[in-house]
Amino acid sequence: MQALIDHFKKNEKMKDLKNIIIIALLAGVIIFASIVFYGGDSGYEYRVNALQKENAGLKVQRDSIDATILVLESKYKLLAQKESALSIDIGKRDSEIAKAKIAAVISKGKLEKIQMDLTSTQKQIAELEQNPSNRDGDDLLNSIKLKTQIK
């Protein structure tokens, strides 16, 4: 039984030694971490300050770009509306052009008919000048009556 008690005492001393080593390592880690975290490197603080300034500059640039985007979007909307209105106007003018082309074709046909009638009338006049009709008697009187009647 004595051997068992001695064995536990020996193990208890080893447990105490392990605990002391663990506590010492834990304390060392805490001390090292606090030195790194609080003591820090001044270069690190300088870099943090530089990054904060750069971040502030980028925010200003972002806000400026956002404002420019809003202006450009409003201009785009206005141009899109103008484009739509101009497309409608182009459509109206295209239909007017088509109507004008049809009217031109009709007018050309009428003009050609009038020119043919004019040519025919000129031929008849030239023929009558070269060969005047000889009317006499009742035929002459009826012709004069017809030409002198008021219409």
Backbone torsions as a table, in degrees:
resi	resn	phi	psi	omega
1	MET	NA	-37.4	178.9
2	GLN	-59.9	-37.0	-179.0
3	ALA	-65.2	-37.8	179.1
4	LEU	-66.8	-41.3	179.3
5	ILE	-65.1	-42.7	179.5
6	ASP	-63.0	-39.5	-179.9
7	HIS	-62.5	-44.8	179.1
8	PHE	-63.4	-39.5	179.3
9	LYS	-63.8	-41.3	178.7
10	LYS	-63.4	-44.4	178.3
11	ASN	-64.8	-34.3	-179.8
12	GLU	-68.3	-37.2	177.1
13	LYS	-65.8	-36.6	179.5
14	MET	-70.2	-35.6	177.7
15	LYS	-65.8	-41.5	179.0
16	ASP	-63.5	-40.7	-179.5
17	LEU	-65.2	-41.5	177.8
18	LYS	-63.8	-44.7	179.7
19	ASN	-61.3	-41.5	-178.9
20	ILE	-65.7	-41.8	179.0
21	ILE	-64.6	-42.9	179.7
22	ILE	-63.4	-44.3	179.5
23	ILE	-64.2	-40.8	-179.8
24	ALA	-65.1	-43.6	178.2
25	LEU	-64.0	-41.2	178.5
26	LEU	-62.5	-44.6	178.9
27	ALA	-63.1	-41.5	178.0
28	GLY	-61.2	-42.7	179.3
29	VAL	-64.5	-42.7	-180.0
30	ILE	-63.6	-44.3	-179.7
31	ILE	-63.8	-46.0	-179.5
32	PHE	-62.1	-44.0	179.9
33	ALA	-63.9	-41.1	-179.8
34	SER	-67.9	-35.6	177.4
35	ILE	-65.3	-44.4	-179.6
36	VAL	-66.7	-43.7	-175.0
37	PHE	-73.1	-48.1	-175.5
38	TYR	-89.3	-41.5	-178.1
39	GLY	-70.0	-46.7	173.9
40	GLY	49.9	175.0	179.9
41	ASP	-103.1	134.1	-179.6
42	SER	-67.7	-28.3	175.5
43	GLY	-62.8	-34.5	178.1
44	TYR	-65.0	-45.0	179.2
45	GLU	-64.2	-39.5	178.0
46	TYR	-61.9	-42.7	179.7
47	ARG	-65.5	-39.2	177.7
48	VAL	-63.4	-44.5	179.2
49	ASN	-63.1	-41.6	178.9
50	ALA	-63.1	-41.4	178.9
51	LEU	-67.0	-35.9	177.5
52	GLN	-66.0	-41.2	177.4
53	LYS	-64.8	-42.6	178.5
54	GLU	-62.9	-39.9	178.2
55	ASN	-63.0	-42.7	178.8
56	ALA	-62.7	-42.6	177.7
57	GLY	-62.3	-40.8	178.8
58	LEU	-66.4	-35.0	177.8
59	LYS	-65.2	-43.0	178.5
60	VAL	-62.4	-44.0	178.8
61	GLN	-62.8	-41.3	178.6
62	ARG	-62.4	-43.7	179.4
63	ASP	-63.6	-39.3	177.6
64	SER	-64.0	-42.7	179.0
65	ILE	-66.2	-39.0	177.5
66	ASP	-61.3	-41.9	178.8
67	ALA	-64.4	-41.7	178.4
68	THR	-63.0	-40.3	178.8
69	ILE	-61.9	-42.7	179.2
70	LEU	-62.3	-42.7	179.1
71	VAL	-63.1	-45.2	-179.1
72	LEU	-66.1	-35.6	177.0
73	GLU	-64.8	-41.2	179.1
74	SER	-66.9	-39.5	176.8
75	LYS	-63.6	-39.7	179.1
76	TYR	-62.1	-43.2	179.5
77	LYS	-62.0	-42.4	178.6
78	LEU	-63.3	-43.7	179.4
79	LEU	-65.6	-35.7	177.7
80	ALA	-65.2	-39.8	177.2
81	GLN	-65.3	-43.4	178.3
82	LYS	-62.2	-42.0	-180.0
83	GLU	-61.9	-40.6	179.0
84	SER	-64.3	-44.9	179.1
85	ALA	-63.4	-41.3	179.4
86	LEU	-67.9	-34.7	176.6
87	SER	-63.9	-41.8	177.3
88	ILE	-63.5	-43.5	179.5
89	ASP	-62.6	-40.8	178.3
90	ILE	-63.0	-40.8	177.5
91	GLY	-61.2	-43.0	178.4
92	LYS	-63.3	-43.8	-178.2
93	ARG	-67.9	-34.9	176.3
94	ASP	-62.5	-41.6	178.7
95	SER	-67.8	-36.0	176.6
96	GLU	-65.4	-39.0	178.0
97	ILE	-63.3	-43.0	179.3
98	ALA	-62.1	-42.7	178.0
99	LYS	-64.0	-40.4	179.9
100	ALA	-65.5	-37.0	177.8
101	LYS	-64.2	-42.1	178.4
102	ILE	-63.6	-43.6	178.7
103	ALA	-63.5	-37.2	178.8
104	ALA	-65.2	-41.3	178.8
105	VAL	-63.8	-42.6	179.1
106	ILE	-64.2	-45.1	179.6
107	SER	-63.5	-38.1	178.5
108	LYS	-63.1	-42.3	177.8
109	GLY	-62.2	-43.3	178.5
110	LYS	-64.3	-40.8	179.8
111	LEU	-63.3	-43.4	178.6
112	GLU	-62.5	-38.2	178.5
113	LYS	-66.4	-42.2	179.2
114	ILE	-65.2	-40.4	178.6
115	GLN	-64.1	-39.4	178.0
116	MET	-65.3	-41.8	178.0
117	ASP	-63.9	-40.8	179.3
118	LEU	-63.2	-45.1	178.5
119	THR	-60.8	-42.8	179.2
120	SER	-63.9	-42.4	-179.9
121	THR	-65.7	-41.8	178.8
122	GLN	-62.8	-38.5	177.3
123	LYS	-64.1	-41.1	179.5
124	GLN	-65.3	-39.5	179.6
125	ILE	-65.2	-46.0	179.6
126	ALA	-61.4	-39.9	179.5
127	GLU	-66.1	-41.1	179.4
128	LEU	-69.5	-32.9	177.6
129	GLU	-68.2	-36.5	179.7
130	GLN	-79.0	-37.4	-179.6
131	ASN	-127.7	77.6	-179.8
132	PRO	-64.7	149.0	-179.3
133	SER	-78.8	135.8	-179.2
134	ASN	-99.0	108.9	178.9
135	ARG	-112.3	146.6	177.1
136	ASP	-148.3	156.4	176.5
137	GLY	68.4	-137.8	-177.6
138	ASP	-61.5	-35.4	179.6
139	ASP	-62.1	-40.7	177.7
140	LEU	-66.6	-42.3	180.0
141	LEU	-64.9	-44.4	178.8
142	ASN	-64.0	-38.7	178.6
143	SER	-64.5	-41.1	179.1
144	ILE	-67.1	-40.5	178.0
145	LYS	-60.3	-46.0	-178.8
146	LEU	-63.0	-40.3	-176.8
147	LYS	-77.9	-21.9	-177.8
148	THR	-97.8	-5.7	179.2
149	GLN	-69.1	142.6	176.9
150	ILE	-85.0	132.4	-175.9
151	LYS	-88.8	NA	NA
